[in-house]
Amino acid sequence: MSSDDEAPGTVGVLGGGRMGAGIAHAFLLAGSRVSVVERDAASAEAAHDRIRDSIRRSVDRDASLDEAEIGARLMTGTDIAFFADSDLVIEAVPEDRDLKEQALARAEAAMPAHATLASNTSSISIDDLAVARLRPERFLGLHFFNPVPASALVEIVHGAATDRRITESAGRWVSALGKTPIVVRDSPGFASSRLGVMPGLEAIRMPDEGVASAADIDAAMTLGYRHPMGPLRTTDVVGLDVRLGIAEELERTLGQRFAPPDLLRRMVAEGKLGRKSGEGFYAWNEER
């Protein structure tokens, strides 16, 4: 982190699920004031608890952190007016085009004109989402990775209308989080999803074809190719529903080679979404 890297003073996050909570946690640790807006009171309370638990774990690892001070900079609720003084607003709702369009429109109507608006999409075109934006020059993609606290990368997606200065500011903000930014031009799947989903889809086909067990497929990649985590365990961590959404978007834009395997569709239909549901290619017993 250079001396010029400083997190934005006030950050809004629309959506407080696992990704939104992780994004909020990252900016809180970097010194920002963070407002998280959810769809209803129960979801907002769950987001608050999720973020506070994450902060507590960070404090347990680093005694220099002040849990009360960090928590005092967090606000959660259902009022989109929370974003009225934000410098940066990040949409972090599920990977559904219509849902993201609605969320971005709500956020943009509430945030100040000087603020930057970002989507945490992992595959949907930033240029497509920019069409309906009031200020497309201040809109870009900030693709965080799950789990956010442990991930070192943020993919910054520069759209055709994005002001280069906004992209440069985003890079400094990401660096202030202690993460590494990469900048990619808007294209289907950007760089990371396009590269990451293909081996994942092939790995999903293999147990369905009886080639090998999930554990052995993952071992082949971790031990044979030095991947830190095998493709099927990664799919569980990312979420099978998220991986399905990305694959469907890439199939739509790039063709049949990204067609989702039947096994992936079946598991999602059965509610086997990976770590967040407790079952995917592996059984997950940790608190969700």
C-alpha positions as CSV (number, residue, x, y, z in Angstrom):
1,M,0.0,0.0,0.0
2,S,1.4,3.4,-1.0
3,S,0.9,6.6,0.9
4,D,-1.6,7.7,-1.7
5,D,-3.8,4.6,-1.1
6,E,-6.8,5.7,1.1
7,A,-10.2,4.1,1.5
8,P,-13.2,6.2,0.7
9,G,-14.6,8.0,3.7
10,T,-18.2,6.7,3.4
11,V,-19.2,3.5,1.6
12,G,-22.7,2.1,0.9
13,V,-23.3,-1.6,0.3
14,L,-26.6,-2.7,-1.2
15,G,-27.0,-6.3,-0.1
16,G,-25.7,-7.8,3.2
17,G,-25.3,-11.5,2.3
18,R,-22.0,-13.3,2.4
19,M,-20.5,-11.1,-0.3
20,G,-21.9,-7.8,0.8
21,A,-21.0,-8.5,4.4
22,G,-17.4,-9.4,3.4
23,I,-17.1,-6.2,1.4
24,A,-18.5,-4.1,4.3
25,H,-16.0,-5.8,6.6
26,A,-13.0,-5.0,4.3
27,F,-13.9,-1.3,4.1
28,L,-14.6,-1.1,7.9
29,L,-11.1,-2.5,8.6
30,A,-9.7,0.1,6.2
31,G,-11.3,3.0,8.1
32,S,-14.4,3.8,6.1
33,R,-17.8,4.4,7.5
34,V,-20.1,1.8,6.0
35,S,-23.9,1.6,5.5
36,V,-25.4,-1.7,4.5
37,V,-29.0,-1.7,3.1
38,E,-31.1,-4.9,3.0
39,R,-34.5,-5.6,1.6
40,D,-36.2,-6.1,5.0
41,A,-35.6,-5.7,8.8
42,A,-34.8,-9.4,9.3
43,S,-32.2,-9.5,6.5
44,A,-30.7,-6.2,7.8
45,E,-30.4,-7.7,11.3
46,A,-28.8,-10.9,9.9
47,A,-26.3,-8.7,7.9
48,H,-25.4,-6.7,11.0
49,D,-24.7,-9.9,13.0
50,R,-22.7,-11.4,10.1
51,I,-20.5,-8.3,9.8
52,R,-20.0,-8.0,13.6
53,D,-19.0,-11.6,13.9
54,S,-16.5,-11.1,11.1
55,I,-15.1,-8.0,12.8
56,R,-14.8,-10.0,16.1
57,R,-12.8,-12.7,14.3
58,S,-10.5,-10.0,12.9
59,V,-10.0,-8.5,16.4
60,D,-9.2,-12.0,17.8
61,R,-6.4,-12.2,15.2
62,D,-5.1,-8.7,15.6
63,A,-5.1,-7.2,19.1
64,S,-4.4,-3.7,17.7
65,L,-7.9,-3.5,16.2
66,D,-10.6,-1.7,18.3
67,E,-13.8,-3.7,18.0
68,A,-16.0,-0.9,19.5
69,E,-14.5,1.8,17.2
70,I,-14.9,-0.3,14.1
71,G,-18.4,-1.3,15.0
72,A,-19.4,2.3,15.6
73,R,-18.7,3.0,11.9
74,L,-21.2,0.4,10.8
75,M,-24.9,1.1,10.1
76,T,-27.4,-1.4,8.7
77,G,-31.0,-1.1,7.8
78,T,-33.6,-0.9,5.0
79,D,-33.5,2.8,4.2
80,I,-31.9,3.5,0.9
81,A,-31.4,7.1,2.1
82,F,-28.4,5.7,4.1
83,F,-26.5,6.2,0.8
84,A,-27.1,10.0,0.7
85,D,-23.6,10.9,1.8
86,S,-21.6,8.0,0.3
87,D,-18.4,8.4,-1.7
88,L,-18.8,4.9,-3.1
89,V,-21.8,2.6,-3.4
90,I,-21.4,-1.1,-4.2
91,E,-24.2,-3.2,-5.4
92,A,-23.8,-6.8,-4.0
93,V,-27.1,-8.6,-4.7
94,P,-27.2,-12.0,-6.3
95,E,-26.0,-12.6,-9.8
96,D,-29.3,-11.9,-11.6
97,R,-29.4,-9.3,-14.3
98,D,-32.9,-7.9,-13.5
99,L,-32.2,-7.9,-9.8
100,K,-29.0,-6.0,-10.3
101,E,-30.6,-3.5,-12.7
102,Q,-33.3,-2.8,-10.0
103,A,-30.7,-2.5,-7.2
104,L,-28.4,-0.2,-9.2
105,A,-31.3,2.1,-10.1
106,R,-32.3,2.3,-6.4
107,A,-28.8,3.0,-5.3
108,E,-28.2,5.6,-7.9
109,A,-31.4,7.5,-7.1
110,A,-30.3,7.8,-3.4
111,M,-26.5,8.6,-3.7
112,P,-24.9,12.0,-4.3
113,A,-23.8,13.0,-7.8
114,H,-20.1,12.9,-6.9
115,A,-20.2,9.3,-5.7
116,T,-18.9,6.3,-7.6
117,L,-21.3,3.4,-8.3
118,A,-20.0,-0.1,-8.6
119,S,-21.4,-3.5,-9.3
120,N,-19.9,-6.6,-7.7
121,T,-21.0,-8.7,-10.7
122,S,-18.8,-11.6,-11.6
123,S,-20.1,-12.0,-15.2
124,I,-22.7,-9.5,-16.3
125,S,-21.5,-6.9,-18.8
126,I,-20.7,-3.5,-17.2
127,D,-21.5,-1.8,-20.5
128,D,-25.0,-3.4,-20.5
129,L,-25.6,-2.3,-16.9
130,A,-24.3,1.2,-17.8
131,V,-27.0,1.8,-20.4
132,A,-29.6,2.8,-17.8
133,R,-27.2,4.7,-15.5
134,L,-27.6,8.4,-14.8
135,R,-23.8,8.9,-14.7
136,P,-22.3,6.0,-16.6
137,E,-18.9,7.7,-16.5
138,R,-18.9,7.1,-12.7
139,F,-19.9,3.5,-12.9
140,L,-17.6,0.4,-13.0
141,G,-17.3,-3.2,-11.8
142,L,-15.6,-4.1,-8.5
143,H,-15.5,-7.9,-8.5
144,F,-14.6,-9.1,-5.1
145,F,-14.0,-12.8,-4.4
146,N,-15.5,-15.1,-1.8
147,P,-14.6,-15.2,1.0
148,V,-13.7,-11.5,0.8
149,P,-11.6,-11.3,4.0
150,A,-9.3,-14.0,2.9
151,S,-9.1,-13.1,-0.8
152,A,-6.2,-11.0,-2.1
153,L,-7.7,-10.0,-5.5
154,V,-10.3,-7.5,-6.7
155,E,-11.1,-7.3,-10.4
156,I,-11.8,-3.7,-11.5
157,V,-13.9,-3.8,-14.7
158,H,-13.5,-0.6,-16.8
159,G,-16.6,0.0,-19.0
160,A,-16.6,1.9,-22.3
161,A,-18.1,4.9,-20.6
162,T,-16.1,4.7,-17.3
163,D,-14.0,7.7,-16.6
164,R,-10.3,6.6,-16.4
165,R,-9.9,8.7,-13.2
166,I,-12.7,6.7,-11.6
167,T,-10.9,3.4,-12.4
168,E,-7.6,4.8,-11.0
169,S,-9.4,5.9,-7.8
170,A,-10.9,2.4,-7.5
171,G,-7.4,0.9,-7.8
172,R,-6.2,3.1,-4.9
173,W,-9.2,2.1,-2.8
174,V,-8.6,-1.6,-3.4
175,S,-5.0,-1.2,-2.5
176,A,-6.1,0.5,0.7
177,L,-8.0,-2.7,1.6
178,G,-4.7,-4.6,1.4
179,K,-5.8,-6.3,-1.7
180,T,-4.4,-6.4,-5.3
181,P,-6.4,-4.7,-8.0
182,I,-6.3,-5.9,-11.6
183,V,-8.0,-3.8,-14.3
184,V,-9.8,-5.5,-17.2
185,R,-11.8,-4.2,-20.1
186,D,-15.5,-5.1,-20.0
187,S,-16.1,-8.4,-21.8
188,P,-18.1,-11.5,-21.0
189,G,-16.9,-13.1,-17.8
190,F,-14.1,-10.4,-17.6
191,A,-10.8,-12.3,-16.9
192,S,-11.3,-14.2,-13.6
193,S,-14.7,-15.7,-14.1
194,R,-14.0,-16.7,-17.7
195,L,-10.7,-18.4,-16.7
196,G,-12.1,-19.9,-13.4
197,V,-15.4,-21.3,-14.5
198,M,-14.1,-23.5,-17.4
199,P,-12.1,-26.0,-15.3
200,G,-14.9,-25.9,-12.7
201,L,-17.5,-26.9,-15.3
202,E,-15.3,-29.7,-16.6
203,A,-14.7,-30.9,-13.0
204,I,-18.4,-31.0,-12.3
205,R,-19.0,-33.3,-15.4
206,M,-16.4,-35.8,-14.2
207,P,-18.1,-37.2,-11.0
208,D,-21.4,-37.4,-13.0
209,E,-19.6,-39.5,-15.6
210,G,-18.0,-41.7,-12.9
211,V,-14.5,-40.6,-13.7
212,A,-13.5,-40.0,-10.1
213,S,-14.8,-38.7,-6.7
214,A,-15.0,-35.1,-5.9
215,A,-12.1,-35.4,-3.4
216,D,-9.9,-37.2,-5.9
217,I,-10.6,-34.6,-8.7
218,D,-9.7,-31.8,-6.3
219,A,-6.5,-33.7,-5.2
220,A,-5.5,-34.0,-8.8
221,M,-5.5,-30.2,-9.1
222,T,-4.1,-29.3,-5.7
223,L,-1.3,-31.8,-5.7
224,G,-0.7,-32.1,-9.4
225,Y,-1.1,-28.5,-10.5
226,R,-0.5,-26.7,-7.2
227,H,-4.0,-25.1,-7.1
228,P,-4.6,-23.9,-3.6
229,M,-8.1,-25.4,-3.6
230,G,-9.6,-27.9,-6.0
231,P,-12.3,-26.8,-8.5
232,L,-15.2,-28.6,-6.8
233,R,-14.3,-27.3,-3.3
234,T,-14.0,-23.9,-4.9
235,T,-17.5,-24.3,-6.4
236,D,-18.9,-25.1,-3.0
237,V,-17.2,-22.0,-1.5
238,V,-18.4,-19.7,-4.4
239,G,-21.9,-21.3,-4.4
240,L,-23.3,-23.7,-6.9
241,D,-26.1,-21.2,-7.7
242,V,-23.5,-18.5,-8.4
243,R,-21.5,-20.7,-10.6
244,L,-24.6,-21.7,-12.5
245,G,-25.5,-18.1,-13.0
246,I,-22.1,-17.3,-14.4
247,A,-22.1,-20.3,-16.7
248,E,-25.5,-19.4,-18.1
249,E,-24.4,-15.8,-18.7
250,L,-21.2,-17.0,-20.5
251,E,-23.1,-19.6,-22.5
252,R,-25.4,-16.8,-23.6
253,T,-22.6,-14.5,-24.6
254,L,-19.7,-16.8,-25.6
255,G,-21.4,-20.0,-26.7
256,Q,-21.9,-23.7,-26.0
257,R,-18.5,-24.3,-24.5
258,F,-19.7,-22.7,-21.3
259,A,-23.0,-24.7,-21.1
260,P,-23.7,-25.7,-17.5
261,P,-23.5,-29.5,-16.8
262,D,-26.7,-31.3,-15.9
263,L,-25.3,-32.2,-12.5
264,L,-24.9,-28.6,-11.6
265,R,-28.5,-27.8,-12.6
266,R,-29.8,-30.8,-10.6
267,M,-27.8,-29.9,-7.4
268,V,-29.0,-26.3,-7.5
269,A,-32.6,-27.4,-8.0
270,E,-32.2,-29.7,-5.0
271,G,-30.9,-26.8,-2.9
272,K,-27.4,-28.2,-2.7
273,L,-25.6,-24.8,-3.0
274,G,-22.3,-25.6,-1.3
275,R,-21.0,-24.1,1.9
276,K,-23.9,-21.6,2.4
277,S,-26.5,-24.4,2.4
278,G,-24.4,-26.9,4.2
279,E,-24.1,-29.4,1.3
280,G,-22.7,-29.4,-2.1
281,F,-19.9,-31.6,-3.4
282,Y,-18.8,-31.7,0.3
283,A,-20.6,-31.6,3.6
284,W,-20.1,-28.3,5.4
285,N,-20.6,-28.2,9.2
286,E,-19.3,-24.7,9.9
287,E,-21.7,-21.9,10.9
288,R,-23.3,-20.4,7.8
